[in-house]
Amino acid sequence: MARNFKTLDDMGDIAGKRVLVREDLNVPMADGAVTDDTRLRAAVDTVAELSDRGAKVVILAHFGRPKGQRNPEMSLALVTKPFELVIGRPVRFIDDSQAVDAIAQMANGEIGILENTRFDPGEEKNAPETIERFASLGDLYVNDAFSAAHRAHASTEGLAHRLPAFAGRQMEAELDALDKALGNPEHPVAAVVGGAKVSSKLDVLRHLVEKVDHLIIGGGMANTFLAARGVDVGKSLCEHDLTGTAEEILDAADRANCTVHLPYDVVVAKEFKPNTDTRTVNVHEVAADEMILDVGPAATEALADVLKTCRTLVWNGPMGAFETPPFDVATVSLARTAAALTKEGSLVSVAGGGDTVAALNQAGVADDFSFVSTAGGAFLEWMEGKELPGVAALTR
């Protein structure tokens, strides 16, 4: 791919330079402890490399939604020690009031974390005075937070116009993977789109039918498409008011030579609860008091055969109500097929979104996909074909 952004490889000698690094340290916490350190681990490569190269590494990040107010429960002081444990080297918390002096006194290679960027009311407004405050603390800027790249905030977008700007290692890997998946993919391309509601992914579906060869629709949103095709879906989750929109998407797919795959056998139950009584039926045999909760085994096998003909896969959303067994079978089975094809080198597989990552972890295959994005909103907006402000600012 012809890169249109600079990376850490383009920075030259940075010993003694103040490098502002935008990371995503917005981790879940309970009782003062980090419950999932995925985002902290993702930040290690860039921060450690800059430190090893002798930079004064100053991390910018947000934590929670303080809405421009100082809130001790959302202070990045809480994340400093957990990050220090993950990176395996000292990390200091830098209070805003002493930031200029504290950074000036940092030794080469030292790492500091500034206070929550969102404590500043100008951060989310991309306000010039906030951009200037941040810019005064650094000589160079690195954005390593793809997951925040869909926000045009001072620390994600504005700063890239004020200081020499570079993509961090995580951002670089993410952009390369996404380019392989939808920018310049090897065809045939398949997209798996699941989840509960069509309404949340309308723009994704509209964009994908123009880009991919096979669109596999699962989850609750498949019910809306089945209803659009005249199937009685019983008491399944279904957005009946969107069947017209679903028909429009199916028509657009036809025009674009994109094959849409909907389940033709399904797993149904009268109650949605773990290990309830289920039956597997043709989609035309769903009773009025039953709900569709997973794709059936015959359709799942047929979808596996589709993936075997493809060279590229983009995955967002589960095939069924995967959090509740036995309605995880189709998601787990298809994920394992994709992982096996990836391992043998015949498929480039890119997945993203919170539910998707959880589903791949449940299937035990998250590490076997070519790339798994931890970004939620940014990944979806990329799937919609939108320009992400934080990425666009790096490429100007």
C-alpha positions as CSV (number, residue, x, y, z in Angstrom):
1,M,0.0,0.0,0.0
2,A,1.2,3.5,-0.8
3,R,1.3,5.0,2.7
4,N,0.1,8.6,2.9
5,F,1.0,9.1,6.6
6,K,4.3,9.2,8.5
7,T,5.2,6.6,11.1
8,L,7.8,6.4,13.9
9,D,10.3,5.3,11.2
10,D,10.1,8.8,9.8
11,M,10.9,10.7,13.1
12,G,14.7,10.7,12.9
13,D,16.7,11.4,16.1
14,I,14.3,12.1,18.9
15,A,16.6,11.9,21.9
16,G,15.7,14.7,24.3
17,K,12.6,15.7,22.2
18,R,9.3,16.1,24.0
19,V,6.9,13.7,22.2
20,L,3.2,14.0,22.9
21,V,1.6,10.6,22.3
22,R,-2.2,10.3,22.1
23,E,-3.2,6.8,23.4
24,D,-6.5,5.2,24.4
25,L,-6.2,4.4,28.1
26,N,-10.0,4.4,28.6
27,V,-10.1,1.1,30.4
28,P,-12.9,-0.4,32.5
29,M,-12.4,-0.3,36.3
30,A,-14.1,-1.8,39.3
31,D,-13.1,-1.2,42.9
32,G,-10.0,0.7,41.8
33,A,-8.7,-2.1,39.7
34,V,-8.5,-2.4,35.8
35,T,-10.8,-5.2,34.7
36,D,-9.6,-5.4,31.1
37,D,-6.1,-4.1,30.2
38,T,-6.3,-4.7,26.5
39,R,-6.0,-1.0,25.7
40,L,-3.0,-0.6,28.1
41,R,-1.2,-3.5,26.4
42,A,-2.0,-2.0,23.0
43,A,-0.1,1.2,23.9
44,V,3.1,-0.5,25.0
45,D,4.8,-0.9,21.6
46,T,4.8,2.8,20.7
47,V,5.5,4.2,24.2
48,A,8.3,1.7,24.8
49,E,9.9,2.4,21.4
50,L,9.9,6.2,21.9
51,S,11.3,5.7,25.4
52,D,14.1,3.5,24.1
53,R,14.9,6.1,21.5
54,G,15.5,8.7,24.3
55,A,12.4,10.8,23.9
56,K,10.6,12.4,26.8
57,V,7.3,10.6,26.3
58,V,4.2,12.5,27.4
59,I,1.0,10.5,27.1
60,L,-2.3,12.3,26.3
61,A,-5.5,10.3,26.9
62,H,-9.1,10.6,28.0
63,F,-10.8,8.5,30.7
64,G,-14.6,8.3,31.0
65,R,-16.9,11.2,30.2
66,P,-16.2,14.0,32.6
67,K,-17.7,16.7,30.3
68,G,-15.1,19.3,30.9
69,Q,-15.3,19.0,34.7
70,R,-12.6,17.8,37.0
71,N,-13.7,14.5,38.6
72,P,-11.2,12.6,40.8
73,E,-13.0,9.3,39.9
74,M,-11.9,9.9,36.2
75,S,-8.3,11.0,36.9
76,L,-5.7,9.3,34.8
77,A,-3.7,9.1,38.1
78,L,-5.8,5.9,38.6
79,V,-4.4,4.4,35.4
80,T,-0.7,5.4,35.9
81,K,0.2,2.4,38.1
82,P,-1.7,-0.2,36.1
83,F,0.1,1.1,32.9
84,E,3.4,1.0,34.7
85,L,2.8,-2.7,35.5
86,V,1.9,-3.5,31.9
87,I,4.8,-1.7,30.3
88,G,7.4,-2.8,32.9
89,R,9.1,0.5,33.4
90,P,8.5,3.6,35.6
91,V,5.6,5.9,34.6
92,R,4.9,9.2,36.4
93,F,1.6,11.1,36.6
94,I,2.0,14.7,35.6
95,D,-0.5,17.2,37.1
96,D,-1.7,19.9,34.6
97,S,-0.7,22.8,36.9
98,Q,3.0,21.7,36.9
99,A,3.1,20.2,33.4
100,V,5.5,22.6,31.7
101,D,8.1,22.4,34.5
102,A,7.7,18.7,35.1
103,I,8.2,17.8,31.4
104,A,11.3,20.1,31.2
105,Q,12.8,18.2,34.1
106,M,12.1,14.7,32.7
107,A,15.1,12.6,31.8
108,N,15.5,11.3,28.2
109,G,13.5,8.1,27.9
110,E,11.2,9.0,30.9
111,I,7.5,8.4,30.5
112,G,4.7,10.6,31.9
113,I,0.9,10.6,31.7
114,L,-0.9,14.0,31.6
115,E,-4.3,14.4,33.3
116,N,-7.5,13.4,31.5
117,T,-7.7,15.5,28.3
118,R,-11.5,15.7,28.8
119,F,-11.1,17.7,32.0
120,D,-10.4,20.6,29.7
121,P,-13.8,21.9,28.3
122,G,-12.0,22.8,25.1
123,E,-10.9,19.2,24.3
124,E,-14.1,17.9,22.8
125,K,-14.7,21.3,21.1
126,N,-11.3,21.1,19.4
127,A,-10.8,24.6,20.8
128,P,-7.7,26.6,19.6
129,E,-6.7,27.5,23.1
130,T,-6.7,23.9,24.2
131,I,-4.7,22.8,21.1
132,E,-2.2,25.6,22.0
133,R,-1.9,24.4,25.6
134,F,-1.2,20.9,24.5
135,A,1.2,22.0,21.7
136,S,3.2,24.0,24.2
137,L,4.1,20.8,26.0
138,G,5.6,19.0,23.1
139,D,7.9,19.1,20.0
140,L,6.4,16.2,18.1
141,Y,3.0,14.5,18.1
142,V,2.2,10.8,17.7
143,N,-1.4,9.6,17.4
144,D,-1.7,5.9,18.4
145,A,-5.4,5.9,19.3
146,F,-7.4,4.7,16.2
147,S,-10.3,4.0,18.6
148,A,-10.6,7.8,19.2
149,A,-9.9,8.8,15.6
150,H,-13.6,9.3,14.7
151,R,-13.6,12.3,17.1
152,A,-12.3,15.7,16.0
153,H,-11.0,16.7,19.4
154,A,-8.0,18.8,20.3
155,S,-5.8,15.8,21.3
156,T,-6.9,13.6,18.4
157,E,-7.2,16.0,15.5
158,G,-6.2,19.6,16.3
159,L,-2.7,18.8,17.5
160,A,-1.8,17.1,14.3
161,H,-2.1,20.5,12.5
162,R,0.2,22.2,15.1
163,L,3.1,19.8,15.5
164,P,4.9,17.4,13.1
165,A,2.5,14.4,13.3
166,F,3.2,10.7,13.1
167,A,1.1,7.5,13.4
168,G,2.1,5.2,16.3
169,R,2.6,1.5,15.9
170,Q,-0.9,0.6,16.8
171,M,-2.4,3.2,14.5
172,E,-0.1,2.1,11.7
173,A,-1.1,-1.6,12.1
174,E,-4.8,-0.7,12.2
175,L,-4.6,1.5,9.1
176,D,-2.6,-1.2,7.2
177,A,-5.1,-3.9,8.2
178,L,-8.1,-1.8,7.3
179,D,-6.6,-0.9,3.9
180,K,-6.1,-4.6,3.2
181,A,-9.7,-5.4,4.2
182,L,-11.7,-2.7,2.3
183,G,-9.3,-0.1,0.8
184,N,-7.4,-2.4,-1.5
185,P,-8.7,-5.9,-0.7
186,E,-8.1,-9.1,-2.6
187,H,-11.4,-10.4,-4.0
188,P,-13.7,-12.2,-3.4
189,V,-14.5,-10.2,-0.3
190,A,-17.0,-11.3,2.3
191,A,-18.5,-9.2,5.1
192,V,-20.2,-10.6,8.2
193,V,-22.6,-8.1,9.8
194,G,-24.5,-9.2,12.8
195,G,-26.0,-7.7,16.0
196,A,-29.5,-6.9,17.2
197,K,-30.6,-4.0,15.0
198,V,-30.5,-3.0,11.4
199,S,-31.1,0.7,12.5
200,S,-27.6,0.8,14.1
201,K,-25.8,-0.4,11.0
202,L,-27.8,1.0,8.0
203,D,-24.9,3.1,6.7
204,V,-22.6,0.1,7.2
205,L,-24.8,-2.1,5.1
206,R,-25.4,0.5,2.4
207,H,-21.6,1.0,2.0
208,L,-20.7,-2.7,2.1
209,V,-23.0,-3.8,-0.7
210,E,-21.0,-1.5,-3.0
211,K,-17.7,-2.9,-1.8
212,V,-18.0,-6.6,-1.1
213,D,-18.9,-9.7,-3.1
214,H,-20.7,-11.5,-0.3
215,L,-22.7,-9.9,2.5
216,I,-23.6,-12.3,5.4
217,I,-26.3,-11.0,7.7
218,G,-26.8,-12.5,11.1
219,G,-28.1,-11.7,14.5
220,G,-31.4,-9.9,15.2
221,M,-31.0,-7.8,12.1
222,A,-31.3,-10.8,9.9
223,N,-34.9,-11.1,11.1
224,T,-35.8,-7.7,9.6
225,F,-34.4,-8.8,6.2
226,L,-36.3,-12.1,6.4
227,A,-39.5,-10.2,7.2
228,A,-38.7,-8.0,4.2
229,R,-38.7,-11.2,2.1
230,G,-42.1,-12.2,3.4
231,V,-41.0,-14.6,6.2
232,D,-43.1,-14.7,9.3
233,V,-40.6,-14.4,12.1
234,G,-43.0,-15.0,15.0
235,K,-42.1,-13.0,18.1
236,S,-38.4,-12.6,17.1
237,L,-36.7,-9.3,17.6
238,C,-37.5,-7.5,14.3
239,E,-37.7,-3.9,13.2
240,H,-40.9,-4.2,11.1
241,D,-40.8,-0.5,10.3
242,L,-37.5,-1.0,8.5
243,T,-38.5,-3.8,6.1
244,G,-38.8,-1.2,3.3
245,T,-35.3,0.0,4.0
246,A,-34.1,-3.7,4.1
247,E,-35.7,-4.2,0.7
248,E,-33.8,-1.1,-0.7
249,I,-30.5,-2.6,0.6
250,L,-31.3,-5.9,-1.0
251,D,-32.1,-4.2,-4.3
252,A,-28.8,-2.2,-4.1
253,A,-26.9,-5.4,-3.5
254,D,-28.5,-6.9,-6.6
255,R,-27.4,-3.9,-8.7
256,A,-23.9,-4.1,-7.3
257,N,-23.6,-7.9,-7.9
258,C,-23.2,-8.4,-4.1
259,T,-24.7,-11.7,-3.0
260,V,-26.6,-11.3,0.3
261,H,-26.7,-14.5,2.5
262,L,-29.6,-14.8,5.0
263,P,-30.2,-17.9,7.1
264,Y,-32.6,-20.5,5.7
265,D,-32.6,-22.6,8.8
266,V,-32.7,-21.2,12.3
267,V,-32.7,-22.1,16.0
268,V,-35.8,-21.0,17.7
269,A,-37.2,-21.0,21.3
270,K,-40.3,-19.8,23.1
271,E,-38.2,-18.3,25.9
272,F,-34.9,-16.4,25.8
273,K,-32.9,-17.9,28.6
274,P,-29.8,-20.1,29.0
275,N,-30.2,-23.7,27.9
276,T,-33.9,-23.4,27.2
277,D,-35.8,-25.9,24.9
278,T,-35.0,-25.2,21.3
279,R,-35.7,-26.5,17.9
280,T,-34.1,-26.1,14.5
281,V,-36.5,-25.3,11.7
282,N,-36.7,-23.9,8.2
283,V,-37.3,-20.1,8.3
284,H,-40.8,-20.6,7.0
285,E,-41.7,-22.9,9.9
286,V,-41.2,-20.4,12.8
287,A,-44.3,-20.6,15.0
288,A,-46.1,-17.4,16.2
289,D,-44.9,-17.9,19.8
290,E,-41.3,-18.6,18.9
291,M,-38.3,-16.4,18.4
292,I,-35.2,-16.8,16.2
293,L,-32.1,-16.8,18.3
294,D,-29.4,-18.3,16.1
295,V,-28.5,-19.3,12.6
296,G,-29.2,-23.0,12.0
297,P,-26.5,-25.7,11.3
298,A,-27.3,-26.1,7.6
299,A,-27.0,-22.4,6.9
300,T,-23.9,-22.1,9.0
301,E,-22.2,-24.9,7.0
302,A,-23.2,-23.2,3.8
303,L,-21.7,-19.9,5.0
304,A,-18.5,-21.7,5.9
305,D,-18.4,-22.9,2.2
306,V,-18.8,-19.3,1.1
307,L,-15.8,-18.2,3.3
308,K,-13.7,-20.9,1.7
309,T,-14.2,-19.2,-1.7
310,C,-13.1,-15.8,-0.4
311,R,-9.8,-14.1,0.1
312,T,-10.8,-11.3,2.4
313,L,-13.2,-11.1,5.4
314,V,-14.5,-8.1,7.4
315,W,-16.5,-9.1,10.5
316,N,-18.6,-6.9,12.7
317,G,-21.3,-8.4,15.0
318,P,-22.4,-11.9,16.1
319,M,-24.6,-14.3,14.2
320,G,-26.9,-15.1,17.1
321,A,-27.5,-14.3,20.8
322,F,-24.0,-15.5,21.5
323,E,-23.9,-14.4,25.2
324,T,-26.6,-17.0,26.0
325,P,-25.8,-20.7,25.2
326,P,-26.8,-22.6,23.1
327,F,-27.3,-19.6,20.8
328,D,-23.5,-19.1,20.4
329,V,-23.1,-22.1,18.1
330,A,-23.3,-20.4,14.7
331,T,-21.0,-17.5,15.8
332,V,-18.4,-19.8,17.3
333,S,-18.5,-22.2,14.3
334,L,-18.1,-19.5,11.7
335,A,-15.4,-17.7,13.6
336,R,-13.4,-21.0,13.9
337,T,-13.8,-21.6,10.1
338,A,-12.5,-18.0,9.4
339,A,-9.6,-18.6,11.8
340,A,-8.6,-21.9,10.2
341,L,-8.7,-20.3,6.7
342,T,-6.6,-17.4,8.0
343,K,-4.0,-19.8,9.6
344,E,-3.6,-21.7,6.4
345,G,-3.0,-18.4,4.5
346,S,-6.0,-18.4,2.2
347,L,-8.0,-15.6,4.0
348,V,-7.2,-12.1,5.3
349,S,-9.6,-11.6,8.2
350,V,-10.3,-8.3,10.0
351,A,-12.8,-8.0,12.8
352,G,-13.8,-5.2,15.1
353,G,-16.3,-3.9,17.6
354,G,-16.8,-4.8,21.3
355,D,-19.4,-7.6,20.8
356,T,-17.3,-9.1,18.0
357,V,-14.1,-9.2,20.0
358,A,-16.0,-10.8,22.9
359,A,-17.5,-13.4,20.5
360,L,-14.1,-14.2,19.0
361,N,-12.6,-14.6,22.5
362,Q,-15.5,-16.9,23.3
363,A,-14.6,-19.0,20.3
364,G,-11.0,-19.0,21.3
365,V,-9.8,-17.6,18.0
366,A,-9.2,-13.8,18.5
367,D,-5.4,-14.4,18.1
368,D,-5.9,-16.3,14.8
369,F,-7.6,-13.5,12.9
370,S,-5.3,-11.4,10.8
371,F,-6.3,-8.3,12.8
372,V,-8.8,-7.6,15.5
373,S,-9.6,-4.0,16.2
374,T,-10.5,-2.9,19.7
375,A,-12.1,0.2,18.3
376,G,-15.9,0.4,18.5
377,G,-17.3,3.6,17.0
378,A,-14.2,4.3,14.9
379,F,-14.3,0.8,13.3
380,L,-18.0,1.2,12.5
381,E,-17.5,4.6,11.0
382,W,-14.7,3.2,8.9
383,M,-17.0,0.4,7.7
384,E,-19.5,3.1,6.7
385,G,-16.9,4.6,4.5
386,K,-16.6,7.8,6.5
387,E,-13.4,9.9,6.8
388,L,-12.1,9.7,10.3
389,P,-10.8,13.1,11.5
390,G,-7.9,11.8,13.5
391,V,-6.7,9.7,10.5
392,A,-7.3,12.5,8.0
393,A,-5.2,14.9,10.1
394,L,-2.2,12.5,9.9
395,T,-2.5,12.3,6.1
396,R,-2.5,16.0,5.3
